[in-house]
Amino acid sequence: MSNHLHLIAKADEGFQLSDILRDFKKFTSKEIIKSIKEINESKKDWLLNRFEYAGRYDKKIKDYKFWQDGNEAKEIHTNEFLDQKLDYIHENPVKAEIVVNPEDYLYSSAKDYAGEKGLLEITLID
């Protein structure tokens, strides 16, 4: 999706998922801002201005705020709930009319679940 991210993740023993998500957001925001600065993009100044404005009144933000605060984490307790969430993630770009079939969305694991190799490295859920 162009403006949000869905994922199913778990933390190994001794790690907190909230810490992993925090670090993920920190790393990806720095890399995305760096990429925007380096490429010749017509909306570069506009994008950087928006990200700078988003963090202007947040004392925790040094330069740019890329990610929104928080997330909508849901703990998965059953296989049925897991299947429901995986289906939701795969159908999201179809419902947004970005693709016709879930496996056609480049940044999805749907292709892997359809028996092909997708763009992203994933771990299939049995």
Secondary structure, DSSP 8 states (H G I E B T S, - for coil): --S---------TT--HHHHHHHHHHHHHHHHHHHHHHS--TTHHHHHHHHHHHHTT-TT-SS---S-S--------SHHHHHHHHHHHHHHHHHTTS-SSGGG-TTSSHHHHTTS--SS------
